Amino acid sequence: MPGVSPDPHRRTELMRVRSVVAGRGLTGDGDAPTQWVAHEMAKREADPRKPIPSDARGWRVAPAPDGRGMPESPTRRAPHRSRGFAIFVIALLAINLASVVLLSPAGQPRVKVPFSPYFVSQVEAGRVASIASTGDAIQGTFKAAVRYPASNRKATPTTLFATEVPAFWNNDQLTALLQAHGVQINAQSTTKTTSLLVSFLLGFGPTLLIVGVIILFMRRAAKSGGGMGALSAFGRSKARRVDPATIRVTFADVAGIDEAKSELTEIVDFLRDPTRYGRLGGRMPHGVLLSGAPGTGKTLLARAVAGEAHAAFFSISASEFIEAIVGVGASRVRDLFIKAKEAEPSIVFIDELDAIGRSRQGSVSLAGANDEREQTLNQILTELDGFEPAEAVIVLAATNRPEILDPALLRPGRFDRRVAVQPPDRLGRRQILEVHTRSIPLAAGIDLEALAASTPGMVGADLAQLANEAALLAARRNHHTVQTSDFTDSLEKILLGAPRGIVLSAADRERTAYHEAGHALVGMLTPGADPVRKVSIIPRGAALGVTLAAPDDDQVSYTREDLIGKIQVALGGRVAEETVYGTITTGAESDIELVTAIARQMVGRWGMSEAIGFVTVISSEARGPFISGAGETSEATQRVIDDQVRQLIDTAHQDVTAVVGAHRDQLEALTQALLKEETLDESDAYAAAGMPGRPGDSPQVPPGMATGPSTLDPPSVNGRPVSVD
């Protein structure tokens, strides 16, 4: 009314509503905010006593007209978990206990007495008032309370007794005795009869109990699982949801893969502001495939994207979709995407996508076309096609084998953005070490740059393990900080294995020394071979000795001469045994496996044989419909491959035999140094063999530090250094 000051409560409500309008971005010159404010104030005036709803934390929230912003109603606790139910159970137990106490028979105890002579003498003395018999059992009462046995002063006096009539006793004589002394005789039937209620409970009670329990479980399952009951739980997604507030991983925690991070920057911007990319007609890809070797950081990168975008994160392994029941996997996929769309902006991360996304070309399903894996894959394809451009949901998938994925997954519109996560270079490894050592107290003088240079080929998971092992080793040694020696010993443990506490005989120790000296000597004399980093005859893991060789820098490719050099170095141990002893042993098993793998790939994959030519005859993935490798090459071609592999190895063996024979004195000197010291670092090994050291501009490695593998070693080496035993 004019001239009347506004109600303070109304003014406060108006300010609160305007703040809500401002928080929702509705401020402006339009009429929508004004109408909404008027609508809110009208509701307040209609019921001024109605308070603004509050959430669980006590915050008062004014909801929008359509209900958005209304605090969630508190979930009702299950009836069996409520306080009233607990009180009911306690009261029921108390009533049960009281009934047992009140209805239990009270009074004198009934004492068991012998039939003869005690019972018979009591009847003859006229002390028995009455008896009741059931078969041969007799229960009765005395005329006066007696204590039995009489000599026991602690026995309670009672008039009730029980006894048994022997089977051989004369019943007529007993009857005459009882009648002569005026004993009241009662009899009961030996056939027990129960009431109709007891018979019903004993007959149908267990069945009714089982049926009741089944009904109870079915009702609970129906409440928790919807209309399908417990069966619907199979179709629910097993994805683990991580709320944005709990994600602490950001791009600052991901190092060494800058190219992959830059590829995902647009994804982060899209999740923060989906409308930004739609103004110019662009459509952000909803499927991103992360591919790379194990341990390169694909899962960490996906979590970092969620952390940067403040989006909900759903994580699941592809194998978790598959069950024995056909159709369950497809149902779980649908449930997962429904939850992700409800929680947008969100990220769905599917690890090991190749478990269900394997190519269907050339494969035959014995169960028919509609098997579980194929139905699950079809449902994923359908969900990827069903995204609206404005939906802020991104599907990140990771795989170690992108070449075997189904082409339908990789076509544009589905996983149309592919990010290759490569192993880090030296700079990347140093950055990764900086990330993993942020919480580790390092000793003064530790050079992470030199440590990164000594670990070529290692990925993020390897470096994280190295930092953790060094911290654990420093703690066992009672160091206050992690020192260089801790990193050195931890790296040797990871690359070479932990030392074994076995004692070799003098003959085995000498043969092992010649074997490892042969590897090291051939590595020093072969042009282009990787420098020898460490030689040891200390048993580690499954090996009796180790020779470690690795390049100075990351290698991106290998020449034919490089691979021939690796074969020759691997043959050096066997040739040294042949030269010194004239016999061979089983100690060259791993050398033979390594040599065969390198030679076979040179011939069949890398086109380094004139007889095979520029043809790939050894595929990285078998394509046969039933038998692995079937139908790829003919028998004649396989024979040519075997001949070429044998020729490569035999030629290398002849060359190595000539080299070792010409440098027998150096072999003996290196062997004697190994027998004396057991372990030789790079400088000691070259000095013992009388070989000049490497150029001074080579990267310096911390004393005692063994170096890791190169980046692109042959696949048969498995990313590890060429260490042979």
ZADREN-975528 format. One record per residue (C-alpha): z, y, x; residue in three letters. Coordinates in steps of 0.001 Angstrom, whole numbers, padded with zeros to 6 digits, always signed. Each point is the difference from the previous one (the first is absolute). Example, Ala and Ser with C-alpha at 12.3 -4.5 7.8 and 13.67 -1.06 7.14 Angstrom:
<recs>
+007800-004500+012300ALA-000660+003440+001370SER
</recs>
This chain:
<recs>
+000000+000000+000000MET-000654+003531+001207PRO+002935+001566+001690GLY+001685-003322+000645VAL+000312-001204+003586SER-001639-003378+000590PRO+002197-003053+000039ASP+001014-000829+003607PRO-000532-003683-000718HIS-003497+000704-001313ARG-000764+002159+003050ARG+001132-002783+002317THR-002119-002531-001876GLU-003003+002335+000209LEU+000420+000397+003762MET+000271-003767+000404ARG-003129-000624-002052VAL-001924+002628+001962ARG+001109-001647+003250SER-001319-003315-001281VAL-003300+001679-000887VAL-000218+001476+003489ALA+000837-003362+001582GLY-002834-001631-001923ARG-002497+002554+001214GLY-000493+001491-003518LEU+000653+003613+000866THR-002884+002344-000634GLY-001562+002276-002552ASP-001065-002711-002409GLY+001620-000767-003345ASP+000897-003646+000736ALA+003194+000792+001926PRO+001115+002500-002634THR-000582-002489-002806GLN+001881-002671+001873TRP+002964+002340+000609VAL+000038+000953-003645ALA-000097-003652-000975HIS+002958-000781+002264GLU+002029+002934-001307MET-000783-000980-003574ALA+001419-003438+000647LYS+003125+001544+001535ARG+000471+002333-003019GLU-000542-002853-002461ALA+002862-001901+001538ASP+001964+002371+002276PRO+002724-002573+000476ARG-002396-002571+001449LYS+000406+000074+003792PRO-002816-000279+002458ILE-000404-003644+000999PRO+001402-001027+003377SER-001134-002687+002410ASP+002188-002597+001739ALA+000986+002450+002750ARG+001143+002698-002426GLY-003029+002316+000309TRP-000907+001689-003284ARG-003749-000186-000614VAL-002049+001723-002723ALA-002847-002412-000916PRO-003535+001002-000865ALA-001200-000060-003652PRO-001829-003301+000569ASP+003142-001622+001396GLY-000898+000233+003673ARG+003013+000769+002126GLY+002451-001639-002410MET+002683-001741+002083PRO-000222-003745-000175GLU+002497-001531-002354SER+002599-002038+001833PRO-000882-003650+000071THR+002228-002087-002180ARG+002049-002529+001863ARG-000477-003641-000851ALA+002509-001220-002632PRO+001396-002663+002294HIS+000725+002675+002649ARG+001829+002438-002283SER+003734+000639+000077ARG+000387-001147-003607GLY-001518-003378+000788PHE+002409-000464+002886ALA+002964+000891-002250ILE-001286-002470-002606PHE-000204-002815+002558VAL+003501+000735+001307ILE+001409+000062-003543ALA-001748-003267-000819LEU+001481-001652+003082LEU+003470+001313-000918ALA-000270-001385-003543ILE-001142-003340+001387ASN+002960-000130+002374LEU+002458+000950-002737ALA-001365-002676-002324SER+000385-002608+002702VAL+003585+001041+000624VAL+000986+000310-003673LEU-001767-003071-001322LEU+000953-002316+002812SER+002555-002618-001061PRO+003531+001138+000700ALA+003372-001804-000006GLY+001341-003006+001840GLN-002079-001961+002467PRO-000970-003596-000767ARG+001216-002393+002658VAL-001784-003253+000949LYS+002426-002959-000043VAL-000516-003718+000793PRO-000267-002362-002968PHE+002412-002539+001407SER+002817+000141+000558PRO+000517+003720-000772TYR-001742+000304-003381PHE+001185-003350-001251VAL+003594+000740+001060SER-000075+003385-001729GLN-001165-001636-003243VAL+002723-002614+000241GLU+002574+002751+000596ALA-001152+001794-003159GLY-001104+003187+001816ARG-003651+000038-001188VAL-000629+001952-003179ALA-003752-000520-000574SER-003196-001088+001664ILE-003726+000485-000585ALA-002509-002454+001451SER-003692+000324+000735THR-001180-003361+001216GLY+002329-001027+002826ASP+001196+003597+000591ALA+003350+000979-001473ILE+001430+003483-000398GLN+003450+000527-001461GLY+003208+001991-000200THR+003557-000723+001050PHE+002926+000805-002277LYS+001579+002020+002808ALA-001460+001692+003018ALA-000009-002110+003123VAL-000850+000653+003651ARG-002476-002389+001626TYR+000507-001203+002564PRO+003725+000335-000481ALA+000648+000393+003705SER-002240+003069+000217ASN+002147+003047-000720ARG-003057+002249-000011LYS-001706-001877-002841ALA-000099+001903-003299THR+001841-001706-002904PRO-002411-000862-002815THR-000243-002084-003169THR-003742-000695+000384LEU-001324-003005+001874PHE-003121-002118+000414ALA-000601-003581+001128THR-002568-002835-000048GLU+000381-003471-001609VAL-001140-002747+002365PRO-002935-002047-001294ALA+001923-003264+000371PHE+003017+001220-002015TRP+000789-001647-003340ASN-000703+002669-002608ASN+001892-001857-002745ASP+003132-000102+002138GLN-000314+003711+000737LEU-000439+000806-003694THR+003087-002019-000934ALA+002020+001790+002714LEU-001015+003447-001266LEU+000725-000849-003619GLN+003370-001495+000882ALA+001153+003306+001578HIS-001394+002271-002699GLY-002805+001611+002071VAL-002574+001882-002045GLN-003463-001417+000802ILE-003218+002039-000328ASN-003544-001108+000893ALA-003234+001891+000844GLN-003587-001240+000053SER-001469-000813+003402THR-003284+001545-001099THR+000180+003745+000636LYS-001495+002175-002699THR-001005+003614+000502THR-000643+002732-002480SER-003472+000908-001201LEU+000108+003310+001915LEU+000890-001692+003283VAL-002745-002578-000512SER-002512+002767-000666PHE+001012+001952+003094LEU-000064-003046+002238LEU-003348-001167-001368GLY-001919+003274-000234PHE+002078+002316+002181GLY-001802-000631+003326PRO-003388+000371-001642THR+001001+003207-001735LEU+001425+001318+003273LEU-003233-000690+001902ILE-002096+001570-002750VAL+002268+003049-000032GLY-000283+000448+003759VAL-003797-000257-000191ILE-000138+002562-002787ILE+002263+002329+001979LEU-002207-000162+003095PHE-003148+000447-002078MET+001398+003120-001660ARG+001009+001484+003343ARG-003397-000789+001477ALA-001713+001546-003023ALA+002020+003197+000375LYS-000810+000282+003694SER-003576-001210-000099GLY-001507+001280-003186GLY-001684-002050-002676GLY-001108-002743+002375MET+003565-000697+001022GLY+000677-001476+003394ALA-003674-000829+000538LEU-000864+003699+000168SER+002131+000325+003128ALA-002681-001958+001878PHE-002503+002712-000802GLY+002113+002853+001309ARG-000883+001601+003267SER+002228-000851+002951LYS-000830+003238+001782ALA+002940+001765+001609ARG+000201+003625-001083ARG+001313+002627+002379VAL+000841+003357-001569ASP-001341+003119+001733PRO+003513+001301+000657ALA+000833-003055+002099THR-003156-000008+002164ILE+000914+001463+003388ARG-003222-000925+001823VAL-002533+002787+000604THR-002964+000576+002273PHE+002470+001159+002662ALA+001177-003614+000264ASP-003546-001320+000503VAL-001461+000454+003477ALA-002938-001273+001973GLY-002413-000245-002941ILE-000994+003624-000524ASP-003470-000915-001277GLU+001468-002083-002816ALA+002480+002754-000903LYS-002776+002570-000246SER-001952-002320-002317GLU+002987-000161-002362LEU+000776+003734-000037THR-002277+000519-003003GLU+001813-002781-001850ILE+003295+001809+000507VAL-001475+003300-001232ASP-001450-001748-003045PHE+003348-001514-000966LEU+001647+003402+000340ARG-002653+001891-001981ASP-002542-002225-001790PRO-001708+002952-001718THR-000971+001605+003316ARG-002761-002511+000681TYR-001281-000083-003578GLY-000910+003687-000201ARG-003217-000512+001951LEU-000899-003297-001635GLY+001364-002206+002775GLY+001701-003298-000676ARG+002674-001217+002367MET-000311-003712+000861PRO+002739-002064-001613HIS-000400-002955+002372GLY+000668+000188+003753VAL-000296-003057+002248LEU+002020-000044+003223LEU-001309-002532+002496SER+001181-000794+003485GLY+001738-002485+002231ALA+003518-001147-000884PRO+002699+002455+001005GLY-002194+003107+000163THR+002015+001764-002716GLY-001903-000460-003261LYS+003104-000422-002156THR+001784+002843+001779LEU-003010+002232-000581LEU+000003-000783-003728ALA+003705+000851-000288ARG-000615+003219+001919ALA-002682+001019-002505VAL+002489-000542-002825ALA+002657+001953+001874GLY-002319+002941+000679GLU-001242+000123-003595ALA+003471-000587-001541HIS-001489-002789-002099ALA+001467-003216-001332ALA-000837-002966+002219PHE-000732-003480-001377PHE-000221-002680+002690SER-001119-003596-000541ILE-001666-002765+001978SER-003239-001334-001426ALA+001333-003549+000093SER+002748+000973-002483GLU-002584+000321-002766PHE-000903-003685+000139ILE+001877-002622-002001GLU-000748-003540-001125ALA-000629+001227-003558ILE-003491+001399-000406VAL+000029+003576-001273GLY+003413+000965+001367VAL-001511+001869+002955GLY-002252+002084-002254ALA+002976+000801-002225SER+002018+001152+002999ARG-002843+002223+001130VAL-000153+001648-003428ARG+003769+000506-000050ASP-000037+001493+003504LEU-002665+002581-000826PHE+001696+000906-003285ILE+003231+000758+001874LYS-001874+001953+002659ALA-001757+002189-002596LYS+003304+000682-001752GLU+001562+001129+003301ALA-002902+002139+001255GLU-000408+001440+002522PRO+000364-003448+001505SER-001366-002298+002677ILE-000653-003709-000447VAL+000054-001811+003345PHE-001446-003539+000064ILE+000603-001730+003312ASP-002144-002883+001287GLU-002755+000681-002521LEU-002097-002854+001414ASP+002397-002486-001661ALA-001726+000661-003343ILE-002975+002145+001028GLY-001823-002622+002056ARG-003751-000063-000511SER-001176-002263-002817ARG-003464-000483+001482GLN-000673-003542+001110GLY+003316-001299-001306SER+000356-002695-002638VAL+003074-000287-002207SER+000800-003581-000927LEU+001981+001298-002986ALA-002914+002005-001358GLY-000916+003660+000153ALA+003086+001266-001823ASN+002623-000955+002548ASP+003106+002081+000543GLU-001117+001829+003149ARG-003332+001029-001475GLU+001584+001229-003235GLN+002482+002073+001985THR-002798+001493+002095LEU-002017+000830-003113ASN+003004+001758-001526GLN+000462+002112+003151ILE-003671+000995-000159LEU+000399+000933-003651THR+003077+002126+000670GLU-001734+001823+002856LEU-002887+000832-002336ASP+002363+001251-002716GLY+001426+003040+001775PHE-000578+003429-001446GLU-000943+002690+002546PRO+003186+001984-000688ALA+002382-002973+000284GLU+002139+000433+003111ALA+000160-003687+000917VAL-001240-001259+003364ILE-000421-003660+000912VAL+000533-000680+003702LEU-000836-003486+001216ALA+000446-001498+003465ALA-001726-002925+001639THR-000497-001438+003470ASN-003361-001518-000901ARG-002216+002479-001851PRO-003138-002007+000782GLU+000962-002784-002443ILE+000709+002231-003018LEU-002109-000308-003112ASP-002850+002559-000131PRO+001051+000951-003529ALA+003238+001430+001399LEU-001773+002143+002571LEU-002676+001553-002160ARG+000170+003758-000716PRO+002395+000818-002803GLY+002623-002546+000988ARG+001176-000235+003602PHE-002593+002555+001008ASP+002047+001529+002815ARG+000662-002249+002983ARG+002369+001030+002746VAL-000039-002005+003222ALA+003417+000013+001686VAL-000744-000641+003667GLN+002443-000866+002801PRO+001249+003174+001697PRO-001217+001308+003333ASP+002312+001114+002812ARG+000801+003345-001636LEU+000611-001737-003315GLY+002316-002535+001601ARG+002035+002779+001575ARG+000317+001714-003382GLN+001062-003273-001615ILE+002635-000525+002694LEU+001283+003530-000625GLU+000388-000812-003702VAL+001812-003294+000589HIS+002304+001409+002691THR+001138+003055-001971ARG+003267-001714-000916SER+000413-001769+003356ILE+001883+001766+002823PRO-002357-000164+002983LEU+001129+000301+003582ALA-001203+002955+002040ALA-003215-000713+001812GLY-001597-002395-002485ILE-003730+000754-000048ASP-001452-000910-003405LEU-003466+000905+001289GLU+000231-002682+002701ALA+001450-002436-002517LEU-002951+000643-002327ALA-002419-000538+002885ALA+001610-003365+000723SER-000473-001293-003570THR-003765+000066-000719PRO-000957-001960-003094GLY+003414+000227-001613MET+000122+001248-003586VAL+002725+001831-001852GLY+001953-003127-000943ALA-000012-001167+003632ASP+001273+003338+001244LEU+002697+000097-002676ALA+001103-003457+001125GLN+000002+001159+003617LEU+002254+002973-000769ALA+002360-002153-002064ASN+000202-002751+002617GLU+000738+002574+002690ALA+002823+001493-002081ALA+001484-003460-000677LEU-000229-000953+003670LEU+001678+003268+001057ALA+002829-000674-002453ALA+000503-003521+001413ARG+000164+001488+003507ARG+002558+002610-001149ASN-002281+002900+000913HIS+000737+003375-001522HIS-003719+000825-000091THR-003177-002061+000008VAL-001367-000135+003543GLN-003376-000813+001518THR+001153-003476+001004SER+000805-000749-003628ASP-003551+000850-001041PHE-001388-001992+002959THR+001897-003171-000811ASP-000690+000330-003734SER-003736+000386+000603LEU-000043-003073+002227GLU+001900-001937-002651LYS-002545+000989-002672ILE-003089-000660+002111LEU+001083-002940+002138LEU+002850-001550-001975GLY+003684-000372+000800ALA+000890-001831+003235PRO+000993-003640-000439ARG+003060-001349+001722GLY-001624-003110+001471ILE-000044-001101+003648VAL-003317-001280+001334LEU-000186-002631+002687SER-001229+001111+003423ALA-003378-001675-000543ALA-000532+001553-003463ASP+001122+003388+001253ARG-002456-000119+002923GLU-002903-001136-002222ARG+000764+002796-002472THR+000023+002527+002856ALA-003437-001165+001201TYR-001297+000113-003577HIS+001139+003584-000619GLU-001067+001096+003484ALA-003475-001312-000788GLY-000187+002133-003148HIS+001213+003083+001830ALA-002235-000449+003042LEU-003176-000467-002047VAL+000956+003054-002068GLY+000341+002074+003182MET-003318-001226+001467LEU-002191+000066-003123THR-001907+003300-000442PRO+000702+001638-003346GLY+002959-002238-000848ALA+003116+001571-001490ASP+002614+000937+002633PRO+002804-002491+000518VAL+003235+001532-001313ARG+002583-002729+000480LYS+000217-003560+001291VAL+003020-002186-000759SER+000986-003640+000277ILE+003045+000447-002234ILE-000499-002190-003110PRO-000455+002157-003087ARG-000626-001286-003488GLY-002264-003050+000213ALA-001420+000940+003423ALA+001363-000976+003405LEU-001496+003117+001580GLY-001874+003150-000977VAL-002682+002197+001525THR-000463+003253-001851LEU-003176+002077+000347ALA-000947+003022-002073ALA-002310+003019+000337PRO+001098+003505+000884ASP-001446+001591-003140ASP-000961-001025-003496ASP-003281-001898+000001GLN-002437+000404-002867VAL-002523-002632+001083SER-000574-002764+002552TYR-003005-000738+002175THR-001178-003507+000774ARG+001390+000379+003512GLU+003417+000955-001408ASP+000136-003146-002102LEU-001199-002204+002867ILE+002790+001541+002082GLY+002574-000951-002644LYS-001305-003572+000021ILE+000197-000163+003798GLN+003566+001356+000070VAL+001055-002562-002607ALA-001542-002807+002120LEU+001760+001130+003180GLY+003172-002008-000668GLY-001774-003340-000542ARG-002263+000579+003028VAL+003022+000763+002212ALA+001592-003320-000992GLU-003248-001860+000713GLU-000345+001694+003391THR+003571-000617+001167VAL+000893-003337-001589TYR-003357-001566-000829GLY+001371-000950-003434THR+000396+001773-003321ILE+002819+000229-002549THR+000477+001022-003612THR+001258+003453+000984GLY-003405+001609-000589ALA-000069-000667-003767GLU+000233+003635-001077SER-002509+001000+002723ASP-002560-002460-001353ILE+000505+001245-003579GLU-000481+003612+001101LEU-003108-000782+002068VAL-001587-002005-002817THR+000656+002710-002597ALA-001497+002793+002133ILE-003063-002041+000995ALA-000695-001178-003563ARG+000116+003529-001364GLN-002226+001270+002804MET-002599-002556-001048VAL+000391-000042-003775GLY+001097+003522-000979ARG-000897+002499+002688TRP-003547-001099+000948GLY+000764-000595+003700MET-001986-003240+000308SER-003761-000125+000541GLU-000260-003391-001702ALA+001538+001280-003266ILE-001243+003551+000240GLY+000901+002949-002144PHE+001305-002134-002860VAL+003479-000442-001452THR+000618-003692-000478VAL+003804+000070-000138ILE+001148+001975-003023SER+003420+001589-000192SER+000335-001287-003560GLU-001217-003383-001200ALA-002380+000260-002949ARG-000375-003625-001005GLY+000817-000746-003659PRO+002240-002990+000727PHE+000378-000653+003741ILE+000879+002766+002438SER-003065+000866+002081GLY-002346-002324-001869ALA-003634+001038-000272GLY+000097+002836+002571GLU-001815-001582+002942THR-001947-003178+000592SER+001199-002908+002098GLU-002576+000798+002672ALA+001246+003573+000266THR+003564-001183+000334GLN-001068-002270+002838ARG-001656+002931+001774VAL+003164+002087-000430ILE+002115-002752+001571ASP-002425-000333+002922ASP-000011+003746+000659GLN+003795+000206-000150VAL+000289-002893+002433ARG-002520+001623+002333GLN+001889+003318+000037LEU+003322-001662+000790ILE-001433-002348+002648ASP-001728+002872+001815THR+003200+002048-000013ALA+001956-003024+001248HIS-002352-000419+002977GLN+000272+003691+000878ASP+003797-000025-000179VAL+000187-003150+002146THR-002030+001734+002704ALA+002178+003149-000151VAL+003303-001895+000243VAL-001292-002149+002852GLY-001105+003053+001972ALA+003396+001731-000450HIS+002337-002956+000468ARG+002254+001948+002391ASP+000586+002738-002576GLN+000768-002654-002620LEU+002644-001513+002273GLU+001564+003409+000740ALA+000186+000940-003673LEU+001467-003402-000867THR+002749+000280+002621GLN+000889+003486-001257ALA+000311-001359-003549LEU+002208-002878+001124LEU+002268+002497+001740LYS+000149+002828-002583GLU-000978-001888-003238GLU-001375+003246-001487THR-002415+002442+001626LEU-000926+003397-001399ASP-003467+001456+000461GLU+000590+001600+003394SER+001912-002999+001376ASP-002668-002447-001158ALA-002853+001936+001647TYR+002030+000387+003201ALA+000879-003692+000142ALA-003678-000927-000352ALA-001024+002486+002689GLY-002133+001911-002491MET-000330+003794-000040PRO+001763+001742-002836GLY-001840+001697-002810ARG-001103+003664+000236PRO+002771+002557-000168GLY-001457+001733-003057ASP+000721-003042-002169SER+002643+000571-002674PRO+003492-000504+001317GLN+002094-002573-001790VAL+003804+000053+000160PRO+001393-002398+002612PRO+000073-003543-001326GLY-001897+000965-003139MET-002577-002551-001117ALA-002927+001345-001964THR-001269-001160-003323GLY-003418-001080-001223PRO-003116+002097-000325SER-001053+001344-003357THR-003067-002124-000637LEU+000661-003255+001784ASP-002120-002953-001137PRO+001290-001368-003303PRO+001045-003214+001666SER+002547+001941+002030VAL+001623+001191-003252ASN+000603+003504+001254GLY+002332-001183+002745ARG-000402+000326+003790PRO-001858-002617+001967VAL+003105-001855+001149SER-000500-003582+001072VAL+002405-002690+001092ASP
</recs>
